[in-house]
Amino acid sequence: MINNFAKTYKEIGNSLKKKRKEKNLTQQQLAELTGKIDRSKISDIENGKEDFLFSTLLKLCVALDISIADILTKKD
């Protein structure tokens, strides 16, 4: 992953993790809802360790029933 974007990936991962926990889902349950993304990849994304495709983010948002804006918008 390019260091310039590491902070952004971490912020997105934190946002996904927060939304997943709000829905009381485990990483495994979320993985099953996506159908194509395995639990370890979700863990890596949530921890900012994964340089993921935009389509992966879309699949996660659909599984969490949230919009891309919910993930990309900073809320302090």
Backbone atoms as SQL, in Angstrom:
CREATE TABLE atoms (id INTEGER PRIMARY KEY, chain TEXT, resi INTEGER, resn TEXT, atom TEXT, x REAL, y REAL, z REAL);
INSERT INTO atoms VALUES
  (1, 'A', 1, 'MET', 'N', 0.838, -1.173, 0.000),
  (2, 'A', 1, 'MET', 'CA', 0.000, 0.000, 0.000),
  (3, 'A', 1, 'MET', 'C', 0.886, 1.240, 0.000),
  (4, 'A', 2, 'ILE', 'N', 0.468, 2.226, -0.714),
  (5, 'A', 2, 'ILE', 'CA', 1.211, 3.475, -0.786),
  (6, 'A', 2, 'ILE', 'C', 1.013, 4.243, 0.523),
  (7, 'A', 3, 'ASN', 'N', 2.123, 4.654, 1.133),
  (8, 'A', 3, 'ASN', 'CA', 2.060, 5.322, 2.428),
  (9, 'A', 3, 'ASN', 'C', 1.197, 6.572, 2.421),
  (10, 'A', 4, 'ASN', 'N', 1.136, 7.267, 1.295),
  (11, 'A', 4, 'ASN', 'CA', 0.322, 8.480, 1.208),
  (12, 'A', 4, 'ASN', 'C', -1.150, 8.214, 1.499),
  (13, 'A', 5, 'PHE', 'N', -1.591, 7.006, 1.243),
  (14, 'A', 5, 'PHE', 'CA', -2.999, 6.672, 1.410),
  (15, 'A', 5, 'PHE', 'C', -3.272, 5.837, 2.650),
  (16, 'A', 6, 'ALA', 'N', -2.254, 5.486, 3.404),
  (17, 'A', 6, 'ALA', 'CA', -2.417, 4.613, 4.566),
  (18, 'A', 6, 'ALA', 'C', -3.423, 5.179, 5.567),
  (19, 'A', 7, 'LYS', 'N', -3.377, 6.475, 5.804),
  (20, 'A', 7, 'LYS', 'CA', -4.300, 7.107, 6.754),
  (21, 'A', 7, 'LYS', 'C', -5.744, 6.973, 6.264),
  (22, 'A', 8, 'THR', 'N', -5.947, 7.159, 4.980),
  (23, 'A', 8, 'THR', 'CA', -7.295, 7.056, 4.415),
  (24, 'A', 8, 'THR', 'C', -7.827, 5.635, 4.531),
  (25, 'A', 9, 'TYR', 'N', -6.993, 4.654, 4.211),
  (26, 'A', 9, 'TYR', 'CA', -7.421, 3.259, 4.340),
  (27, 'A', 9, 'TYR', 'C', -7.761, 2.933, 5.793),
  (28, 'A', 10, 'LYS', 'N', -6.997, 3.447, 6.722),
  (29, 'A', 10, 'LYS', 'CA', -7.241, 3.214, 8.146),
  (30, 'A', 10, 'LYS', 'C', -8.572, 3.842, 8.571),
  (31, 'A', 11, 'GLU', 'N', -8.838, 5.058, 8.101),
  (32, 'A', 11, 'GLU', 'CA', -10.095, 5.733, 8.429),
  (33, 'A', 11, 'GLU', 'C', -11.300, 4.973, 7.868),
  (34, 'A', 12, 'ILE', 'N', -11.183, 4.501, 6.635),
  (35, 'A', 12, 'ILE', 'CA', -12.263, 3.721, 6.031),
  (36, 'A', 12, 'ILE', 'C', -12.462, 2.427, 6.813),
  (37, 'A', 13, 'GLY', 'N', -11.364, 1.767, 7.145),
  (38, 'A', 13, 'GLY', 'CA', -11.441, 0.527, 7.919),
  (39, 'A', 13, 'GLY', 'C', -12.106, 0.735, 9.264),
  (40, 'A', 14, 'ASN', 'N', -11.740, 1.813, 9.951),
  (41, 'A', 14, 'ASN', 'CA', -12.354, 2.109, 11.244),
  (42, 'A', 14, 'ASN', 'C', -13.847, 2.361, 11.102),
  (43, 'A', 15, 'SER', 'N', -14.226, 3.053, 10.042),
  (44, 'A', 15, 'SER', 'CA', -15.629, 3.342, 9.796),
  (45, 'A', 15, 'SER', 'C', -16.416, 2.058, 9.510),
  (46, 'A', 16, 'LEU', 'N', -15.842, 1.182, 8.703),
  (47, 'A', 16, 'LEU', 'CA', -16.490, -0.105, 8.422),
  (48, 'A', 16, 'LEU', 'C', -16.647, -0.931, 9.691),
  (49, 'A', 17, 'LYS', 'N', -15.616, -0.959, 10.495),
  (50, 'A', 17, 'LYS', 'CA', -15.652, -1.723, 11.744),
  (51, 'A', 17, 'LYS', 'C', -16.743, -1.187, 12.667),
  (52, 'A', 18, 'LYS', 'N', -16.837, 0.119, 12.769),
  (53, 'A', 18, 'LYS', 'CA', -17.853, 0.744, 13.614),
  (54, 'A', 18, 'LYS', 'C', -19.254, 0.370, 13.129),
  (55, 'A', 19, 'LYS', 'N', -19.481, 0.470, 11.827),
  (56, 'A', 19, 'LYS', 'CA', -20.794, 0.134, 11.258),
  (57, 'A', 19, 'LYS', 'C', -21.116, -1.348, 11.463),
  (58, 'A', 20, 'ARG', 'N', -20.107, -2.209, 11.301),
  (59, 'A', 20, 'ARG', 'CA', -20.320, -3.651, 11.502),
  (60, 'A', 20, 'ARG', 'C', -20.725, -3.925, 12.942),
  (61, 'A', 21, 'LYS', 'N', -20.034, -3.296, 13.881),
  (62, 'A', 21, 'LYS', 'CA', -20.337, -3.512, 15.299),
  (63, 'A', 21, 'LYS', 'C', -21.697, -2.934, 15.686),
  (64, 'A', 22, 'GLU', 'N', -22.084, -1.813, 15.064),
  (65, 'A', 22, 'GLU', 'CA', -23.411, -1.244, 15.318),
  (66, 'A', 22, 'GLU', 'C', -24.510, -2.220, 14.924),
  (67, 'A', 23, 'LYS', 'N', -24.218, -3.030, 13.925),
  (68, 'A', 23, 'LYS', 'CA', -25.187, -4.032, 13.458),
  (69, 'A', 23, 'LYS', 'C', -25.022, -5.377, 14.162),
  (70, 'A', 24, 'ASN', 'N', -24.139, -5.400, 15.157),
  (71, 'A', 24, 'ASN', 'CA', -23.885, -6.613, 15.948),
  (72, 'A', 24, 'ASN', 'C', -23.486, -7.803, 15.086),
  (73, 'A', 25, 'LEU', 'N', -22.613, -7.545, 14.117),
  (74, 'A', 25, 'LEU', 'CA', -22.122, -8.604, 13.239),
  (75, 'A', 25, 'LEU', 'C', -20.663, -8.904, 13.558),
  (76, 'A', 26, 'THR', 'N', -20.293, -10.161, 13.463),
  (77, 'A', 26, 'THR', 'CA', -18.890, -10.537, 13.535),
  (78, 'A', 26, 'THR', 'C', -18.298, -10.383, 12.145),
  (79, 'A', 27, 'GLN', 'N', -16.977, -10.423, 12.072),
  (80, 'A', 27, 'GLN', 'CA', -16.333, -10.382, 10.760),
  (81, 'A', 27, 'GLN', 'C', -16.773, -11.574, 9.925),
  (82, 'A', 28, 'GLN', 'N', -16.928, -12.724, 10.542),
  (83, 'A', 28, 'GLN', 'CA', -17.352, -13.923, 9.821),
  (84, 'A', 28, 'GLN', 'C', -18.763, -13.759, 9.268),
  (85, 'A', 29, 'GLN', 'N', -19.658, -13.200, 10.069),
  (86, 'A', 29, 'GLN', 'CA', -21.026, -12.988, 9.606),
  (87, 'A', 29, 'GLN', 'C', -21.056, -12.004, 8.433),
  (88, 'A', 30, 'LEU', 'N', -20.255, -10.956, 8.523),
  (89, 'A', 30, 'LEU', 'CA', -20.177, -10.002, 7.415),
  (90, 'A', 30, 'LEU', 'C', -19.616, -10.674, 6.171),
  (91, 'A', 31, 'ALA', 'N', -18.607, -11.494, 6.345),
  (92, 'A', 31, 'ALA', 'CA', -18.028, -12.228, 5.218),
  (93, 'A', 31, 'ALA', 'C', -19.087, -13.091, 4.536),
  (94, 'A', 32, 'GLU', 'N', -19.912, -13.746, 5.329),
  (95, 'A', 32, 'GLU', 'CA', -20.970, -14.593, 4.768),
  (96, 'A', 32, 'GLU', 'C', -22.012, -13.760, 4.029),
  (97, 'A', 33, 'LEU', 'N', -22.293, -12.553, 4.534),
  (98, 'A', 33, 'LEU', 'CA', -23.249, -11.679, 3.848),
  (99, 'A', 33, 'LEU', 'C', -22.724, -11.198, 2.504),
  (100, 'A', 34, 'THR', 'N', -21.414, -11.011, 2.395),
  (101, 'A', 34, 'THR', 'CA', -20.851, -10.554, 1.122),
  (102, 'A', 34, 'THR', 'C', -20.779, -11.678, 0.105),
  (103, 'A', 35, 'GLY', 'N', -20.589, -12.889, 0.586),
  (104, 'A', 35, 'GLY', 'CA', -20.526, -14.044, -0.292),
  (105, 'A', 35, 'GLY', 'C', -19.191, -14.261, -0.977),
  (106, 'A', 36, 'LYS', 'N', -18.375, -13.222, -1.084),
  (107, 'A', 36, 'LYS', 'CA', -17.122, -13.349, -1.830),
  (108, 'A', 36, 'LYS', 'C', -15.887, -12.906, -1.053),
  (109, 'A', 37, 'ILE', 'N', -16.075, -12.224, 0.057),
  (110, 'A', 37, 'ILE', 'CA', -14.945, -11.675, 0.806),
  (111, 'A', 37, 'ILE', 'C', -14.748, -12.523, 2.059),
  (112, 'A', 38, 'ASP', 'N', -13.524, -13.008, 2.269),
  (113, 'A', 38, 'ASP', 'CA', -13.311, -13.847, 3.444),
  (114, 'A', 38, 'ASP', 'C', -13.026, -13.012, 4.692),
  (115, 'A', 39, 'ARG', 'N', -13.176, -13.627, 5.850),
  (116, 'A', 39, 'ARG', 'CA', -13.060, -12.967, 7.137),
  (117, 'A', 39, 'ARG', 'C', -11.709, -12.297, 7.330),
  (118, 'A', 40, 'SER', 'N', -10.643, -12.963, 6.908),
  (119, 'A', 40, 'SER', 'CA', -9.310, -12.390, 7.102),
  (120, 'A', 40, 'SER', 'C', -9.116, -11.120, 6.271),
  (121, 'A', 41, 'LYS', 'N', -9.724, -11.068, 5.098),
  (122, 'A', 41, 'LYS', 'CA', -9.640, -9.857, 4.270),
  (123, 'A', 41, 'LYS', 'C', -10.402, -8.717, 4.946),
  (124, 'A', 42, 'ILE', 'N', -11.549, -9.027, 5.518),
  (125, 'A', 42, 'ILE', 'CA', -12.310, -8.010, 6.246),
  (126, 'A', 42, 'ILE', 'C', -11.491, -7.483, 7.416),
  (127, 'A', 43, 'SER', 'N', -10.828, -8.359, 8.124),
  (128, 'A', 43, 'SER', 'CA', -9.963, -7.950, 9.233),
  (129, 'A', 43, 'SER', 'C', -8.868, -7.010, 8.741),
  (130, 'A', 44, 'ASP', 'N', -8.234, -7.372, 7.649),
  (131, 'A', 44, 'ASP', 'CA', -7.167, -6.531, 7.092),
  (132, 'A', 44, 'ASP', 'C', -7.700, -5.163, 6.654),
  (133, 'A', 45, 'ILE', 'N', -8.884, -5.146, 6.068),
  (134, 'A', 45, 'ILE', 'CA', -9.487, -3.879, 5.653),
  (135, 'A', 45, 'ILE', 'C', -9.783, -3.017, 6.879),
  (136, 'A', 46, 'GLU', 'N', -10.397, -3.619, 7.885),
  (137, 'A', 46, 'GLU', 'CA', -10.748, -2.870, 9.095),
  (138, 'A', 46, 'GLU', 'C', -9.521, -2.316, 9.811),
  (139, 'A', 47, 'ASN', 'N', -8.412, -2.985, 9.682),
  (140, 'A', 47, 'ASN', 'CA', -7.185, -2.559, 10.350),
  (141, 'A', 47, 'ASN', 'C', -6.272, -1.724, 9.447),
  (142, 'A', 48, 'GLY', 'N', -6.770, -1.346, 8.278),
  (143, 'A', 48, 'GLY', 'CA', -6.011, -0.489, 7.376),
  (144, 'A', 48, 'GLY', 'C', -4.806, -1.160, 6.761),
  (145, 'A', 49, 'LYS', 'N', -4.840, -2.479, 6.647),
  (146, 'A', 49, 'LYS', 'CA', -3.708, -3.236, 6.107),
  (147, 'A', 49, 'LYS', 'C', -3.944, -3.730, 4.688),
  (148, 'A', 50, 'GLU', 'N', -5.112, -3.441, 4.148),
  (149, 'A', 50, 'GLU', 'CA', -5.494, -3.992, 2.844),
  (150, 'A', 50, 'GLU', 'C', -5.706, -2.885, 1.823),
  (151, 'A', 51, 'ASP', 'N', -5.055, -2.980, 0.699),
  (152, 'A', 51, 'ASP', 'CA', -5.256, -2.082, -0.430),
  (153, 'A', 51, 'ASP', 'C', -6.362, -2.706, -1.278),
  (154, 'A', 52, 'PHE', 'N', -7.606, -2.379, -0.956),
  (155, 'A', 52, 'PHE', 'CA', -8.757, -3.060, -1.552),
  (156, 'A', 52, 'PHE', 'C', -9.298, -2.332, -2.769),
  (157, 'A', 53, 'LEU', 'N', -10.041, -3.038, -3.574),
  (158, 'A', 53, 'LEU', 'CA', -10.708, -2.478, -4.742),
  (159, 'A', 53, 'LEU', 'C', -11.976, -1.736, -4.316),
  (160, 'A', 54, 'PHE', 'N', -12.374, -0.771, -5.109),
  (161, 'A', 54, 'PHE', 'CA', -13.608, -0.045, -4.837),
  (162, 'A', 54, 'PHE', 'C', -14.800, -0.996, -4.837),
  (163, 'A', 55, 'SER', 'N', -14.780, -1.983, -5.708),
  (164, 'A', 55, 'SER', 'CA', -15.888, -2.952, -5.755),
  (165, 'A', 55, 'SER', 'C', -15.998, -3.731, -4.443),
  (166, 'A', 56, 'THR', 'N', -14.882, -3.958, -3.774),
  (167, 'A', 56, 'THR', 'CA', -14.910, -4.626, -2.472),
  (168, 'A', 56, 'THR', 'C', -15.616, -3.737, -1.457),
  (169, 'A', 57, 'LEU', 'N', -15.316, -2.455, -1.474),
  (170, 'A', 57, 'LEU', 'CA', -15.975, -1.512, -0.579),
  (171, 'A', 57, 'LEU', 'C', -17.483, -1.479, -0.859),
  (172, 'A', 58, 'LEU', 'N', -17.855, -1.495, -2.125),
  (173, 'A', 58, 'LEU', 'CA', -19.274, -1.519, -2.486),
  (174, 'A', 58, 'LEU', 'C', -19.966, -2.765, -1.931),
  (175, 'A', 59, 'LYS', 'N', -19.331, -3.919, -2.053),
  (176, 'A', 59, 'LYS', 'CA', -19.908, -5.167, -1.531),
  (177, 'A', 59, 'LYS', 'C', -20.093, -5.095, -0.023),
  (178, 'A', 60, 'LEU', 'N', -19.121, -4.527, 0.671),
  (179, 'A', 60, 'LEU', 'CA', -19.229, -4.407, 2.124),
  (180, 'A', 60, 'LEU', 'C', -20.364, -3.456, 2.503),
  (181, 'A', 61, 'CYS', 'N', -20.497, -2.371, 1.774),
  (182, 'A', 61, 'CYS', 'CA', -21.573, -1.423, 2.052),
  (183, 'A', 61, 'CYS', 'C', -22.943, -2.042, 1.806),
  (184, 'A', 62, 'VAL', 'N', -23.070, -2.800, 0.746),
  (185, 'A', 62, 'VAL', 'CA', -24.342, -3.477, 0.464),
  (186, 'A', 62, 'VAL', 'C', -24.659, -4.462, 1.595),
  (187, 'A', 63, 'ALA', 'N', -23.676, -5.227, 2.016),
  (188, 'A', 63, 'ALA', 'CA', -23.881, -6.207, 3.082),
  (189, 'A', 63, 'ALA', 'C', -24.256, -5.538, 4.406),
  (190, 'A', 64, 'LEU', 'N', -23.717, -4.354, 4.640),
  (191, 'A', 64, 'LEU', 'CA', -24.021, -3.610, 5.871),
  (192, 'A', 64, 'LEU', 'C', -25.253, -2.721, 5.727),
  (193, 'A', 65, 'ASP', 'N', -25.816, -2.655, 4.519),
  (194, 'A', 65, 'ASP', 'CA', -26.985, -1.838, 4.219),
  (195, 'A', 65, 'ASP', 'C', -26.718, -0.365, 4.540),
  (196, 'A', 66, 'ILE', 'N', -25.580, 0.118, 4.050),
  (197, 'A', 66, 'ILE', 'CA', -25.189, 1.512, 4.230),
  (198, 'A', 66, 'ILE', 'C', -24.709, 2.063, 2.886),
  (199, 'A', 67, 'SER', 'N', -24.608, 3.364, 2.803),
  (200, 'A', 67, 'SER', 'CA', -24.131, 3.981, 1.567),
  (201, 'A', 67, 'SER', 'C', -22.622, 4.202, 1.632),
  (202, 'A', 68, 'ILE', 'N', -22.032, 4.390, 0.481),
  (203, 'A', 68, 'ILE', 'CA', -20.602, 4.727, 0.416),
  (204, 'A', 68, 'ILE', 'C', -20.353, 6.023, 1.199),
  (205, 'A', 69, 'ALA', 'N', -21.291, 6.961, 1.105),
  (206, 'A', 69, 'ALA', 'CA', -21.142, 8.235, 1.821),
  (207, 'A', 69, 'ALA', 'C', -21.023, 8.014, 3.323),
  (208, 'A', 70, 'ASP', 'N', -21.752, 7.023, 3.856),
  (209, 'A', 70, 'ASP', 'CA', -21.670, 6.724, 5.284),
  (210, 'A', 70, 'ASP', 'C', -20.249, 6.336, 5.691),
  (211, 'A', 71, 'ILE', 'N', -19.527, 5.699, 4.802),
  (212, 'A', 71, 'ILE', 'CA', -18.179, 5.236, 5.098),
  (213, 'A', 71, 'ILE', 'C', -17.157, 6.340, 4.845),
  (214, 'A', 72, 'LEU', 'N', -17.367, 7.124, 3.815),
  (215, 'A', 72, 'LEU', 'CA', -16.377, 8.112, 3.408),
  (216, 'A', 72, 'LEU', 'C', -16.509, 9.467, 4.100),
  (217, 'A', 73, 'THR', 'N', -17.641, 9.699, 4.755),
  (218, 'A', 73, 'THR', 'CA', -17.855, 10.967, 5.423),
  (219, 'A', 73, 'THR', 'C', -17.318, 10.915, 6.838),
  (220, 'A', 74, 'LYS', 'N', -16.435, 11.858, 7.147),
  (221, 'A', 74, 'LYS', 'CA', -15.881, 11.931, 8.503),
  (222, 'A', 74, 'LYS', 'C', -16.935, 12.475, 9.452),
  (223, 'A', 75, 'LYS', 'N', -17.048, 11.816, 10.591),
  (224, 'A', 75, 'LYS', 'CA', -17.964, 12.282, 11.636),
  (225, 'A', 75, 'LYS', 'C', -17.160, 12.396, 12.909),
  (226, 'A', 76, 'ASP', 'N', -17.049, 13.597, 13.409),
  (227, 'A', 76, 'ASP', 'CA', -16.278, 13.811, 14.630),
  (228, 'A', 76, 'ASP', 'C', -17.131, 13.776, 15.859);
